Amino acid sequence: MTQRVDFLTVPLANGGSYTRLDRLTDGRIMCCLCFEYCTRDQLNPVDGGVEDVCKTCASKEPQQ
């Protein structure tokens, strides 16, 4: 089996990033609050990027 394994680098809201194997989650990112796997467009947009929280969870969090 010579299937190519890609890595996905995900930018975080604080300016950092994390890298993981893309094939493990079909390119989806886990929300750190509800633990559902989301595509990038389902994540909460912040300051030109996204955070690892889905829009649904972000709408439930109290705004500071």
mmCIF file of the N, C-alpha and C atoms, coordinates in Angstrom:
data_MODEL
# 
_entry.id   MODEL 
# 
loop_
_atom_site.group_PDB 
_atom_site.id 
_atom_site.type_symbol 
_atom_site.label_atom_id 
_atom_site.label_alt_id 
_atom_site.label_comp_id 
_atom_site.label_asym_id 
_atom_site.label_entity_id 
_atom_site.label_seq_id 
_atom_site.pdbx_PDB_ins_code 
_atom_site.Cartn_x 
_atom_site.Cartn_y 
_atom_site.Cartn_z 
_atom_site.occupancy 
_atom_site.B_iso_or_equiv 
_atom_site.pdbx_formal_charge 
_atom_site.auth_seq_id 
_atom_site.auth_comp_id 
_atom_site.auth_asym_id 
_atom_site.auth_atom_id 
_atom_site.pdbx_PDB_model_num 
ATOM 1   N N  . MET A 1 1  ? 0.861   -1.171 0.000  1.00 0.00 ? 1  MET A N  1 
ATOM 2   C CA . MET A 1 1  ? 0.000   0.000  0.000  1.00 0.00 ? 1  MET A CA 1 
ATOM 3   C C  . MET A 1 1  ? 0.909   1.237  0.000  1.00 0.00 ? 1  MET A C  1 
ATOM 4   N N  . THR A 1 2  ? 0.797   2.060  -1.023 1.00 0.00 ? 2  THR A N  1 
ATOM 5   C CA . THR A 1 2  ? 1.627   3.260  -1.130 1.00 0.00 ? 2  THR A CA 1 
ATOM 6   C C  . THR A 1 2  ? 0.758   4.506  -1.180 1.00 0.00 ? 2  THR A C  1 
ATOM 7   N N  . GLN A 1 3  ? -0.212  4.569  -0.310 1.00 0.00 ? 3  GLN A N  1 
ATOM 8   C CA . GLN A 1 3  ? -1.090  5.734  -0.266 1.00 0.00 ? 3  GLN A CA 1 
ATOM 9   C C  . GLN A 1 3  ? -0.338  6.892  0.388  1.00 0.00 ? 3  GLN A C  1 
ATOM 10  N N  . ARG A 1 4  ? -0.382  8.039  -0.243 1.00 0.00 ? 4  ARG A N  1 
ATOM 11  C CA . ARG A 1 4  ? 0.314   9.217  0.263  1.00 0.00 ? 4  ARG A CA 1 
ATOM 12  C C  . ARG A 1 4  ? -0.378  9.740  1.517  1.00 0.00 ? 4  ARG A C  1 
ATOM 13  N N  . VAL A 1 5  ? 0.416   10.054 2.529  1.00 0.00 ? 5  VAL A N  1 
ATOM 14  C CA . VAL A 1 5  ? -0.112  10.590 3.771  1.00 0.00 ? 5  VAL A CA 1 
ATOM 15  C C  . VAL A 1 5  ? 0.228   12.072 3.818  1.00 0.00 ? 5  VAL A C  1 
ATOM 16  N N  . ASP A 1 6  ? -0.794  12.909 3.899  1.00 0.00 ? 6  ASP A N  1 
ATOM 17  C CA . ASP A 1 6  ? -0.583  14.348 3.982  1.00 0.00 ? 6  ASP A CA 1 
ATOM 18  C C  . ASP A 1 6  ? -0.699  14.802 5.423  1.00 0.00 ? 6  ASP A C  1 
ATOM 19  N N  . PHE A 1 7  ? -0.001  15.882 5.722  1.00 0.00 ? 7  PHE A N  1 
ATOM 20  C CA . PHE A 1 7  ? -0.111  16.500 7.031  1.00 0.00 ? 7  PHE A CA 1 
ATOM 21  C C  . PHE A 1 7  ? -0.927  17.769 6.886  1.00 0.00 ? 7  PHE A C  1 
ATOM 22  N N  . LEU A 1 8  ? -1.746  18.058 7.856  1.00 0.00 ? 8  LEU A N  1 
ATOM 23  C CA . LEU A 1 8  ? -2.575  19.246 7.853  1.00 0.00 ? 8  LEU A CA 1 
ATOM 24  C C  . LEU A 1 8  ? -2.071  20.166 8.954  1.00 0.00 ? 8  LEU A C  1 
ATOM 25  N N  . THR A 1 9  ? -1.665  21.380 8.585  1.00 0.00 ? 9  THR A N  1 
ATOM 26  C CA . THR A 1 9  ? -1.256  22.375 9.557  1.00 0.00 ? 9  THR A CA 1 
ATOM 27  C C  . THR A 1 9  ? -2.405  23.341 9.741  1.00 0.00 ? 9  THR A C  1 
ATOM 28  N N  . VAL A 1 10 ? -2.880  23.446 10.972 1.00 0.00 ? 10 VAL A N  1 
ATOM 29  C CA . VAL A 1 10 ? -4.052  24.252 11.277 1.00 0.00 ? 10 VAL A CA 1 
ATOM 30  C C  . VAL A 1 10 ? -3.615  25.491 12.047 1.00 0.00 ? 10 VAL A C  1 
ATOM 31  N N  . PRO A 1 11 ? -3.865  26.698 11.494 1.00 0.00 ? 11 PRO A N  1 
ATOM 32  C CA . PRO A 1 11 ? -3.534  27.912 12.245 1.00 0.00 ? 11 PRO A CA 1 
ATOM 33  C C  . PRO A 1 11 ? -4.528  28.121 13.383 1.00 0.00 ? 11 PRO A C  1 
ATOM 34  N N  . LEU A 1 12 ? -4.023  28.565 14.514 1.00 0.00 ? 12 LEU A N  1 
ATOM 35  C CA . LEU A 1 12 ? -4.862  28.826 15.677 1.00 0.00 ? 12 LEU A CA 1 
ATOM 36  C C  . LEU A 1 12 ? -5.022  30.321 15.889 1.00 0.00 ? 12 LEU A C  1 
ATOM 37  N N  . ALA A 1 13 ? -6.027  30.705 16.633 1.00 0.00 ? 13 ALA A N  1 
ATOM 38  C CA . ALA A 1 13 ? -6.354  32.117 16.841 1.00 0.00 ? 13 ALA A CA 1 
ATOM 39  C C  . ALA A 1 13 ? -5.229  32.884 17.528 1.00 0.00 ? 13 ALA A C  1 
ATOM 40  N N  . ASN A 1 14 ? -4.437  32.220 18.351 1.00 0.00 ? 14 ASN A N  1 
ATOM 41  C CA . ASN A 1 14 ? -3.374  32.914 19.077 1.00 0.00 ? 14 ASN A CA 1 
ATOM 42  C C  . ASN A 1 14 ? -2.103  33.097 18.253 1.00 0.00 ? 14 ASN A C  1 
ATOM 43  N N  . GLY A 1 15 ? -2.158  32.756 16.978 1.00 0.00 ? 15 GLY A N  1 
ATOM 44  C CA . GLY A 1 15 ? -1.005  32.911 16.097 1.00 0.00 ? 15 GLY A CA 1 
ATOM 45  C C  . GLY A 1 15 ? -0.175  31.652 15.947 1.00 0.00 ? 15 GLY A C  1 
ATOM 46  N N  . GLY A 1 16 ? -0.435  30.660 16.772 1.00 0.00 ? 16 GLY A N  1 
ATOM 47  C CA . GLY A 1 16 ? 0.280   29.394 16.668 1.00 0.00 ? 16 GLY A CA 1 
ATOM 48  C C  . GLY A 1 16 ? -0.371  28.481 15.653 1.00 0.00 ? 16 GLY A C  1 
ATOM 49  N N  . SER A 1 17 ? 0.050   27.255 15.635 1.00 0.00 ? 17 SER A N  1 
ATOM 50  C CA . SER A 1 17 ? -0.544  26.268 14.743 1.00 0.00 ? 17 SER A CA 1 
ATOM 51  C C  . SER A 1 17 ? -0.292  24.882 15.312 1.00 0.00 ? 17 SER A C  1 
ATOM 52  N N  . TYR A 1 18 ? -1.048  23.928 14.805 1.00 0.00 ? 18 TYR A N  1 
ATOM 53  C CA . TYR A 1 18 ? -0.732  22.548 15.136 1.00 0.00 ? 18 TYR A CA 1 
ATOM 54  C C  . TYR A 1 18 ? -0.839  21.714 13.871 1.00 0.00 ? 18 TYR A C  1 
ATOM 55  N N  . THR A 1 19 ? -0.103  20.614 13.851 1.00 0.00 ? 19 THR A N  1 
ATOM 56  C CA . THR A 1 19 ? -0.020  19.766 12.676 1.00 0.00 ? 19 THR A CA 1 
ATOM 57  C C  . THR A 1 19 ? -0.438  18.352 13.060 1.00 0.00 ? 19 THR A C  1 
ATOM 58  N N  . ARG A 1 20 ? -1.205  17.732 12.194 1.00 0.00 ? 20 ARG A N  1 
ATOM 59  C CA . ARG A 1 20 ? -1.628  16.361 12.427 1.00 0.00 ? 20 ARG A CA 1 
ATOM 60  C C  . ARG A 1 20 ? -1.782  15.655 11.085 1.00 0.00 ? 20 ARG A C  1 
ATOM 61  N N  . LEU A 1 21 ? -1.918  14.360 11.130 1.00 0.00 ? 21 LEU A N  1 
ATOM 62  C CA . LEU A 1 21 ? -2.153  13.596 9.915  1.00 0.00 ? 21 LEU A CA 1 
ATOM 63  C C  . LEU A 1 21 ? -3.551  13.881 9.405  1.00 0.00 ? 21 LEU A C  1 
ATOM 64  N N  . ASP A 1 22 ? -3.665  14.349 8.192  1.00 0.00 ? 22 ASP A N  1 
ATOM 65  C CA . ASP A 1 22 ? -4.944  14.725 7.605  1.00 0.00 ? 22 ASP A CA 1 
ATOM 66  C C  . ASP A 1 22 ? -5.847  13.522 7.384  1.00 0.00 ? 22 ASP A C  1 
ATOM 67  N N  . ARG A 1 23 ? -5.279  12.393 7.043  1.00 0.00 ? 23 ARG A N  1 
ATOM 68  C CA . ARG A 1 23 ? -6.109  11.238 6.689  1.00 0.00 ? 23 ARG A CA 1 
ATOM 69  C C  . ARG A 1 23 ? -6.829  10.646 7.897  1.00 0.00 ? 23 ARG A C  1 
ATOM 70  N N  . LEU A 1 24 ? -6.396  10.959 9.110  1.00 0.00 ? 24 LEU A N  1 
ATOM 71  C CA . LEU A 1 24 ? -7.037  10.387 10.282 1.00 0.00 ? 24 LEU A CA 1 
ATOM 72  C C  . LEU A 1 24 ? -8.437  10.923 10.500 1.00 0.00 ? 24 LEU A C  1 
ATOM 73  N N  . THR A 1 25 ? -8.685  12.148 10.076 1.00 0.00 ? 25 THR A N  1 
ATOM 74  C CA . THR A 1 25 ? -9.992  12.764 10.308 1.00 0.00 ? 25 THR A CA 1 
ATOM 75  C C  . THR A 1 25 ? -10.614 13.305 9.027  1.00 0.00 ? 25 THR A C  1 
ATOM 76  N N  . ASP A 1 26 ? -10.129 12.878 7.882  1.00 0.00 ? 26 ASP A N  1 
ATOM 77  C CA . ASP A 1 26 ? -10.650 13.337 6.588  1.00 0.00 ? 26 ASP A CA 1 
ATOM 78  C C  . ASP A 1 26 ? -10.603 14.854 6.456  1.00 0.00 ? 26 ASP A C  1 
ATOM 79  N N  . GLY A 1 27 ? -9.575  15.490 7.017  1.00 0.00 ? 27 GLY A N  1 
ATOM 80  C CA . GLY A 1 27 ? -9.416  16.933 6.894  1.00 0.00 ? 27 GLY A CA 1 
ATOM 81  C C  . GLY A 1 27 ? -10.247 17.732 7.874  1.00 0.00 ? 27 GLY A C  1 
ATOM 82  N N  . ARG A 1 28 ? -10.879 17.076 8.827  1.00 0.00 ? 28 ARG A N  1 
ATOM 83  C CA . ARG A 1 28 ? -11.712 17.774 9.791  1.00 0.00 ? 28 ARG A CA 1 
ATOM 84  C C  . ARG A 1 28 ? -10.924 18.046 11.073 1.00 0.00 ? 28 ARG A C  1 
ATOM 85  N N  . ILE A 1 29 ? -11.390 19.007 11.839 1.00 0.00 ? 29 ILE A N  1 
ATOM 86  C CA . ILE A 1 29 ? -10.727 19.424 13.068 1.00 0.00 ? 29 ILE A CA 1 
ATOM 87  C C  . ILE A 1 29 ? -11.703 19.216 14.213 1.00 0.00 ? 29 ILE A C  1 
ATOM 88  N N  . MET A 1 30 ? -11.222 18.704 15.330 1.00 0.00 ? 30 MET A N  1 
ATOM 89  C CA . MET A 1 30 ? -12.087 18.443 16.469 1.00 0.00 ? 30 MET A CA 1 
ATOM 90  C C  . MET A 1 30 ? -12.316 19.718 17.285 1.00 0.00 ? 30 MET A C  1 
ATOM 91  N N  . CYS A 1 31 ? -13.565 20.015 17.566 1.00 0.00 ? 31 CYS A N  1 
ATOM 92  C CA . CYS A 1 31 ? -13.910 21.123 18.459 1.00 0.00 ? 31 CYS A CA 1 
ATOM 93  C C  . CYS A 1 31 ? -13.439 20.756 19.861 1.00 0.00 ? 31 CYS A C  1 
ATOM 94  N N  . CYS A 1 32 ? -12.756 21.679 20.532 1.00 0.00 ? 32 CYS A N  1 
ATOM 95  C CA . CYS A 1 32 ? -12.218 21.362 21.850 1.00 0.00 ? 32 CYS A CA 1 
ATOM 96  C C  . CYS A 1 32 ? -13.273 21.422 22.950 1.00 0.00 ? 32 CYS A C  1 
ATOM 97  N N  . LEU A 1 33 ? -14.499 21.800 22.620 1.00 0.00 ? 33 LEU A N  1 
ATOM 98  C CA . LEU A 1 33 ? -15.559 21.842 23.629 1.00 0.00 ? 33 LEU A CA 1 
ATOM 99  C C  . LEU A 1 33 ? -16.531 20.673 23.505 1.00 0.00 ? 33 LEU A C  1 
ATOM 100 N N  . CYS A 1 34 ? -17.033 20.416 22.305 1.00 0.00 ? 34 CYS A N  1 
ATOM 101 C CA . CYS A 1 34 ? -18.020 19.336 22.143 1.00 0.00 ? 34 CYS A CA 1 
ATOM 102 C C  . CYS A 1 34 ? -17.406 18.070 21.541 1.00 0.00 ? 34 CYS A C  1 
ATOM 103 N N  . PHE A 1 35 ? -16.158 18.153 21.076 1.00 0.00 ? 35 PHE A N  1 
ATOM 104 C CA . PHE A 1 35 ? -15.409 17.014 20.527 1.00 0.00 ? 35 PHE A CA 1 
ATOM 105 C C  . PHE A 1 35 ? -15.999 16.455 19.239 1.00 0.00 ? 35 PHE A C  1 
ATOM 106 N N  . GLU A 1 36 ? -16.786 17.272 18.534 1.00 0.00 ? 36 GLU A N  1 
ATOM 107 C CA . GLU A 1 36 ? -17.269 16.894 17.206 1.00 0.00 ? 36 GLU A CA 1 
ATOM 108 C C  . GLU A 1 36 ? -16.209 17.271 16.183 1.00 0.00 ? 36 GLU A C  1 
ATOM 109 N N  . TYR A 1 37 ? -16.099 16.515 15.098 1.00 0.00 ? 37 TYR A N  1 
ATOM 110 C CA . TYR A 1 37 ? -15.175 16.851 14.024 1.00 0.00 ? 37 TYR A CA 1 
ATOM 111 C C  . TYR A 1 37 ? -15.861 17.806 13.055 1.00 0.00 ? 37 TYR A C  1 
ATOM 112 N N  . CYS A 1 38 ? -15.204 18.917 12.747 1.00 0.00 ? 38 CYS A N  1 
ATOM 113 C CA . CYS A 1 38 ? -15.768 19.967 11.904 1.00 0.00 ? 38 CYS A CA 1 
ATOM 114 C C  . CYS A 1 38 ? -14.827 20.281 10.752 1.00 0.00 ? 38 CYS A C  1 
ATOM 115 N N  . THR A 1 39 ? -15.389 20.789 9.669  1.00 0.00 ? 39 THR A N  1 
ATOM 116 C CA . THR A 1 39 ? -14.560 21.339 8.606  1.00 0.00 ? 39 THR A CA 1 
ATOM 117 C C  . THR A 1 39 ? -14.211 22.773 8.985  1.00 0.00 ? 39 THR A C  1 
ATOM 118 N N  . ARG A 1 40 ? -13.230 23.359 8.297  1.00 0.00 ? 40 ARG A N  1 
ATOM 119 C CA . ARG A 1 40 ? -12.776 24.706 8.665  1.00 0.00 ? 40 ARG A CA 1 
ATOM 120 C C  . ARG A 1 40 ? -13.907 25.734 8.628  1.00 0.00 ? 40 ARG A C  1 
ATOM 121 N N  . ASP A 1 41 ? -14.835 25.594 7.685  1.00 0.00 ? 41 ASP A N  1 
ATOM 122 C CA . ASP A 1 41 ? -15.924 26.571 7.601  1.00 0.00 ? 41 ASP A CA 1 
ATOM 123 C C  . ASP A 1 41 ? -16.930 26.446 8.739  1.00 0.00 ? 41 ASP A C  1 
ATOM 124 N N  . GLN A 1 42 ? -16.864 25.365 9.518  1.00 0.00 ? 42 GLN A N  1 
ATOM 125 C CA . GLN A 1 42 ? -17.744 25.189 10.671 1.00 0.00 ? 42 GLN A CA 1 
ATOM 126 C C  . GLN A 1 42 ? -17.109 25.704 11.968 1.00 0.00 ? 42 GLN A C  1 
ATOM 127 N N  . LEU A 1 43 ? -15.850 26.137 11.898 1.00 0.00 ? 43 LEU A N  1 
ATOM 128 C CA . LEU A 1 43 ? -15.156 26.629 13.080 1.00 0.00 ? 43 LEU A CA 1 
ATOM 129 C C  . LEU A 1 43 ? -15.396 28.118 13.274 1.00 0.00 ? 43 LEU A C  1 
ATOM 130 N N  . ASN A 1 44 ? -15.228 28.578 14.495 1.00 0.00 ? 44 ASN A N  1 
ATOM 131 C CA . ASN A 1 44 ? -15.478 29.967 14.846 1.00 0.00 ? 44 ASN A CA 1 
ATOM 132 C C  . ASN A 1 44 ? -14.384 30.876 14.283 1.00 0.00 ? 44 ASN A C  1 
ATOM 133 N N  . PRO A 1 45 ? -14.739 31.837 13.417 1.00 0.00 ? 45 PRO A N  1 
ATOM 134 C CA . PRO A 1 45 ? -13.725 32.750 12.858 1.00 0.00 ? 45 PRO A CA 1 
ATOM 135 C C  . PRO A 1 45 ? -13.314 33.804 13.885 1.00 0.00 ? 45 PRO A C  1 
ATOM 136 N N  . VAL A 1 46 ? -12.007 34.032 13.997 1.00 0.00 ? 46 VAL A N  1 
ATOM 137 C CA . VAL A 1 46 ? -11.472 35.062 14.884 1.00 0.00 ? 46 VAL A CA 1 
ATOM 138 C C  . VAL A 1 46 ? -10.237 35.693 14.259 1.00 0.00 ? 46 VAL A C  1 
ATOM 139 N N  . ASP A 1 47 ? -10.176 37.004 14.241 1.00 0.00 ? 47 ASP A N  1 
ATOM 140 C CA . ASP A 1 47 ? -8.988  37.766 13.822 1.00 0.00 ? 47 ASP A CA 1 
ATOM 141 C C  . ASP A 1 47 ? -8.260  37.189 12.608 1.00 0.00 ? 47 ASP A C  1 
ATOM 142 N N  . GLY A 1 48 ? -8.979  36.962 11.533 1.00 0.00 ? 48 GLY A N  1 
ATOM 143 C CA . GLY A 1 48 ? -8.360  36.491 10.293 1.00 0.00 ? 48 GLY A CA 1 
ATOM 144 C C  . GLY A 1 48 ? -8.045  35.013 10.255 1.00 0.00 ? 48 GLY A C  1 
ATOM 145 N N  . GLY A 1 49 ? -8.457  34.263 11.244 1.00 0.00 ? 49 GLY A N  1 
ATOM 146 C CA . GLY A 1 49 ? -8.232  32.820 11.285 1.00 0.00 ? 49 GLY A CA 1 
ATOM 147 C C  . GLY A 1 49 ? -9.435  32.134 11.875 1.00 0.00 ? 49 GLY A C  1 
ATOM 148 N N  . VAL A 1 50 ? -9.219  30.975 12.406 1.00 0.00 ? 50 VAL A N  1 
ATOM 149 C CA . VAL A 1 50 ? -10.278 30.258 13.106 1.00 0.00 ? 50 VAL A CA 1 
ATOM 150 C C  . VAL A 1 50 ? -9.707  29.718 14.411 1.00 0.00 ? 50 VAL A C  1 
ATOM 151 N N  . GLU A 1 51 ? -10.597 29.484 15.373 1.00 0.00 ? 51 GLU A N  1 
ATOM 152 C CA . GLU A 1 51 ? -10.156 28.813 16.585 1.00 0.00 ? 51 GLU A CA 1 
ATOM 153 C C  . GLU A 1 51 ? -10.687 27.398 16.577 1.00 0.00 ? 51 GLU A C  1 
ATOM 154 N N  . ASP A 1 52 ? -10.159 26.545 17.434 1.00 0.00 ? 52 ASP A N  1 
ATOM 155 C CA . ASP A 1 52 ? -10.569 25.141 17.423 1.00 0.00 ? 52 ASP A CA 1 
ATOM 156 C C  . ASP A 1 52 ? -11.835 24.924 18.257 1.00 0.00 ? 52 ASP A C  1 
ATOM 157 N N  . VAL A 1 53 ? -12.817 25.794 18.009 1.00 0.00 ? 53 VAL A N  1 
ATOM 158 C CA . VAL A 1 53 ? -14.145 25.715 18.618 1.00 0.00 ? 53 VAL A CA 1 
ATOM 159 C C  . VAL A 1 53 ? -15.154 25.911 17.493 1.00 0.00 ? 53 VAL A C  1 
ATOM 160 N N  . CYS A 1 54 ? -16.153 25.041 17.434 1.00 0.00 ? 54 CYS A N  1 
ATOM 161 C CA . CYS A 1 54 ? -17.153 25.174 16.368 1.00 0.00 ? 54 CYS A CA 1 
ATOM 162 C C  . CYS A 1 54 ? -18.041 26.393 16.627 1.00 0.00 ? 54 CYS A C  1 
ATOM 163 N N  . LYS A 1 55 ? -18.721 26.840 15.602 1.00 0.00 ? 55 LYS A N  1 
ATOM 164 C CA . LYS A 1 55 ? -19.589 28.014 15.709 1.00 0.00 ? 55 LYS A CA 1 
ATOM 165 C C  . LYS A 1 55 ? -20.713 27.794 16.706 1.00 0.00 ? 55 LYS A C  1 
ATOM 166 N N  . THR A 1 56 ? -21.236 26.574 16.787 1.00 0.00 ? 56 THR A N  1 
ATOM 167 C CA . THR A 1 56 ? -22.316 26.283 17.720 1.00 0.00 ? 56 THR A CA 1 
ATOM 168 C C  . THR A 1 56 ? -21.853 26.458 19.159 1.00 0.00 ? 56 THR A C  1 
ATOM 169 N N  . CYS A 1 57 ? -20.710 25.904 19.496 1.00 0.00 ? 57 CYS A N  1 
ATOM 170 C CA . CYS A 1 57 ? -20.180 26.045 20.858 1.00 0.00 ? 57 CYS A CA 1 
ATOM 171 C C  . CYS A 1 57 ? -19.793 27.501 21.149 1.00 0.00 ? 57 CYS A C  1 
ATOM 172 N N  . ALA A 1 58 ? -19.232 28.164 20.171 1.00 0.00 ? 58 ALA A N  1 
ATOM 173 C CA . ALA A 1 58 ? -18.834 29.562 20.373 1.00 0.00 ? 58 ALA A CA 1 
ATOM 174 C C  . ALA A 1 58 ? -20.048 30.444 20.655 1.00 0.00 ? 58 ALA A C  1 
ATOM 175 N N  . SER A 1 59 ? -21.190 30.134 20.026 1.00 0.00 ? 59 SER A N  1 
ATOM 176 C CA . SER A 1 59 ? -22.379 30.946 20.259 1.00 0.00 ? 59 SER A CA 1 
ATOM 177 C C  . SER A 1 59 ? -22.963 30.716 21.657 1.00 0.00 ? 59 SER A C  1 
ATOM 178 N N  . LYS A 1 60 ? -22.655 29.562 22.264 1.00 0.00 ? 60 LYS A N  1 
ATOM 179 C CA . LYS A 1 60 ? -23.139 29.240 23.596 1.00 0.00 ? 60 LYS A CA 1 
ATOM 180 C C  . LYS A 1 60 ? -22.247 29.798 24.696 1.00 0.00 ? 60 LYS A C  1 
ATOM 181 N N  . GLU A 1 61 ? -20.974 30.099 24.361 1.00 0.00 ? 61 GLU A N  1 
ATOM 182 C CA . GLU A 1 61 ? -20.056 30.622 25.361 1.00 0.00 ? 61 GLU A CA 1 
ATOM 183 C C  . GLU A 1 61 ? -20.403 32.067 25.698 1.00 0.00 ? 61 GLU A C  1 
ATOM 184 N N  . PRO A 1 62 ? -20.293 32.456 26.959 1.00 0.00 ? 62 PRO A N  1 
ATOM 185 C CA . PRO A 1 62 ? -20.537 33.857 27.313 1.00 0.00 ? 62 PRO A CA 1 
ATOM 186 C C  . PRO A 1 62 ? -19.458 34.763 26.699 1.00 0.00 ? 62 PRO A C  1 
ATOM 187 N N  . GLN A 1 63 ? -19.875 35.884 26.135 1.00 0.00 ? 63 GLN A N  1 
ATOM 188 C CA . GLN A 1 63 ? -18.932 36.833 25.529 1.00 0.00 ? 63 GLN A CA 1 
ATOM 189 C C  . GLN A 1 63 ? -18.284 37.660 26.613 1.00 0.00 ? 63 GLN A C  1 
ATOM 190 N N  . GLN A 1 64 ? -16.978 37.884 26.495 1.00 0.00 ? 64 GLN A N  1 
ATOM 191 C CA . GLN A 1 64 ? -16.252 38.668 27.495 1.00 0.00 ? 64 GLN A CA 1 
ATOM 192 C C  . GLN A 1 64 ? -15.985 40.050 26.996 1.00 0.00 ? 64 GLN A C  1 
# 
